[in-house]
Amino acid sequence: MQAPYLTSSLQDQESYETFRDELLRDPINHEDDAVLIAGLKERMDAIEKMRNCVAHNRRPSKRISENYDNARPLLNGLLDAYLTRWEQANDIPS
C-alpha cells in the first residue's frame, strides 16, 4: 500500500475505524479459518520439503516425491472446500 493512499485513508473516519478494527481483531475470527490453517500446517511439511529441493536444485528423494504426491491433492481439496464455503457464505458467483 502506498503512503499517500494510506494517509488519506486514515484521515477518513470510516476508513480509520475499519483499519483500527483490523489491527485490533483477534488473529482468527472464524472457525473455518482455524480449520483451514490447521489443515495447512498438517500438509505443508511435504510441500515445503519438495519446495526446498526445487529451490536448491536438488533431486528429491523417492520419499519426498511420494509425500508431495500424496499431500498435493489433499491440500488442493482443502483449499477448494474452504473457498467454496467462503463463496457460498458471501454469495459470490463461481
N, C-alpha and C positions, 0 to 999 in steps of 0.2 A: 504494500500500500504506500502511495507517495505521501510525503509530508504535507503538502498543501491540501490534499483531499482529507487527510486525517485531521488536520487543524480545522478545516471548515466543518467537518462532520462533528467534531467535538464541540464546536461553538453552537450548534443547533441542539436545543434541549432534548428533543426526542431522540436524536442520534446519540447524544451523550448518554442518556439513560439506557439505551439499548447497549451501547458499548460498555458502560459500567456494569450492567446486569450480566453481560457475557464474561467480563473479567471476574466477577464475584460468584458466578454459578459453581455448583459442585461439578467436579470433572465429568461424572457420568450421571445424567438425569434419568435416563430411560433404561428399563430392564433389557430391552432388545439390544441396546448399545453395549451393555455389560456382557451379554451373551456373545455378541459378535467379537468383542475384544478377547474374551476368554477363549473362544474358538480359534481366533487368530494366533494367540500365544501357543496353543497346542500344536498348530500345524506349521508355524513359521520356522521351526528349527530345521526341518528338512529342506525348506525353500532356501533358508539362509546358507546352509551348507553347500547347496548347489550354486547359489549366487557367488559364494566365496571362491569356489573352484573357477567359475567363469571369470570373475574379476581378476584373479591371479593367473589366468591362462593355464590352469592345471586340469588334467583329465580327472573327472570324478570317479571314485571307486564304484564298483558294482552296487554296493550297499547304499551309497549316497544317491545313485541314479534310481534305484528301486524305491527308496524312501521318498524321493522327489516325485516319481511317477505315481506313487500312492497318495501323497499329500496334495498334489495339484488339483485333481478333480474334487477332493473334499473341500479344499479352500474355495474353488470356484462355486461349488454348491452352496457353501456357507454365505458367500458374498451375494450370489443370486437370490437366495432366500431372504436375506436381510434387505436387499434393495427392493424386492417385490413387496415385502411388508411395508417398507417406507413409502413406496409409490402408492400403495393402497391406502395407507393412513393419511396421506397428503393429497389424495385424489389426483395424482399425476398420470396422464395417459401414457401408456407404454409404447 
